[in-house]
Amino acid sequence: MERFWRTVKLTTRGHYSVKALLDLCLHAHQDPASVSAIATRQDLPAPYLEKLLIDLRRAGLVKSVRGAHGGYRLAHAPGAISLGQILEAVGESIEPLPRHSPQSDQAEDWVTFALWNRLHQKLKEALYSISLEDLYFDARSRQASRDGASFVV
């Protein structure tokens, strides 16, 4: 089971991408956010973040705006962007099972393979059912409970 959890752990690419899009969500009412502004606010390396934002733009999750006040903004409402889409856009693999069938005809091997297949499907469904908006409100709720204050969007 330990191997399974190691395989679904977010890599730096996935983690930084989610942080960047949450930042864009938080600042959606402002001008487009520059790479340096996001990097500074989220304590991320700007060159690496820029590459991730290019991948996210190619996937249609963010839009880039040129010019003196240019930068990035979300391409869709936060509720229309799923965690699964974000991870897929930056090449995250969500594969907690081997890509091949068991080599033996042992019933236990096939049962185990079927179990991993079902777990993989459930994990994928969960990642695609969690929206950026969900993550945003979860983060705000945790912050409000930590600060002892209420938060109004």
RAURMO-V694183 format. One record per residue. N is the residue number from 1. SS is DSSP state (h for helix, s for strand, l for the rest). OMEGA is omega in whole degrees, -180 to 180 (999 if undefined). D_LAST is the distance of its C-alpha to the last C-alpha in whole Angstrom. Layout:
# RAURMO-V694183
<<N:SS:OMEGA:D_LAST> <N:SS:OMEGA:D_LAST>>
This chain:
# RAURMO-V694183
<<1:l:180:40> <2:h:179:39> <3:h:179:40> <4:h:-177:37> <5:h:176:34> <6:h:-176:35> <7:h:179:35> <8:l:178:32> <9:l:179:30> <10:l:174:28> <11:l:177:30> <12:h:179:29> <13:h:-179:28> <14:h:-178:26> <15:h:-179:24> <16:h:180:24> <17:h:178:23> <18:h:178:20> <19:h:-179:19> <20:h:-179:19> <21:h:174:17> <22:h:176:14> <23:h:178:14> <24:h:178:15> <25:h:-180:11> <26:h:-177:10> <27:l:-176:12> <28:l:-178:12> <29:l:-179:11> <30:l:174:14> <31:l:175:18> <32:l:-177:19> <33:s:177:19> <34:l:177:23> <35:h:-178:24> <36:h:179:25> <37:h:179:22> <38:h:-179:20> <39:h:-180:23> <40:h:-178:23> <41:h:-175:19> <42:h:-180:20> <43:l:-180:24> <44:l:176:25> <45:l:-175:29> <46:h:-179:28> <47:h:179:31> <48:h:179:30> <49:h:-180:27> <50:h:178:28> <51:h:179:30> <52:h:-180:27> <53:h:176:25> <54:h:177:29> <55:h:180:29> <56:h:177:25> <57:h:179:26> <58:h:179:29> <59:l:178:27> <60:l:-179:25> <61:l:175:22> <62:s:175:21> <63:s:174:23> <64:s:-180:25> <65:s:-179:25> <66:l:175:28> <67:l:-176:29> <68:l:180:29> <69:l:-178:25> <70:l:-179:25> <71:s:-178:23> <72:s:172:21> <73:s:179:18> <74:s:179:17> <75:l:-178:20> <76:l:174:18> <77:l:-179:14> <78:h:179:13> <79:h:-179:14> <80:h:180:18> <81:l:-178:18> <82:s:176:20> <83:h:177:21> <84:h:178:25> <85:h:-179:24> <86:h:-178:23> <87:h:178:26> <88:h:-178:28> <89:h:-178:28> <90:l:173:29> <91:l:176:32> <92:l:178:31> <93:l:179:33> <94:l:-174:32> <95:l:-179:36> <96:l:180:37> <97:l:178:40> <98:l:-179:43> <99:l:-179:43> <100:l:178:47> <101:l:176:49> <102:l:-179:51> <103:l:-178:54> <104:l:177:56> <105:l:-179:56> <106:l:-179:56> <107:h:-179:54> <108:h:179:51> <109:h:-179:50> <110:h:177:49> <111:h:178:47> <112:h:179:46> <113:h:179:45> <114:h:178:44> <115:h:180:41> <116:h:178:40> <117:h:178:39> <118:h:178:38> <119:h:178:35> <120:h:-179:35> <121:h:179:34> <122:h:178:31> <123:h:180:30> <124:h:178:29> <125:h:-180:28> <126:h:-179:25> <127:h:179:24> <128:h:179:24> <129:h:179:22> <130:l:-178:19> <131:s:174:17> <132:h:177:15> <133:h:177:11> <134:h:180:13> <135:h:180:14> <136:h:-179:10> <137:h:174:9> <138:h:-180:13> <139:h:180:12> <140:h:178:9> <141:h:178:11> <142:h:-180:14> <143:h:-179:13> <144:h:-180:12> <145:h:178:15> <146:h:-178:17> <147:h:-178:16> <148:l:-180:16> <149:l:177:13> <150:l:-178:10> <151:l:180:7> <152:l:179:4> <153:l:999:0>>
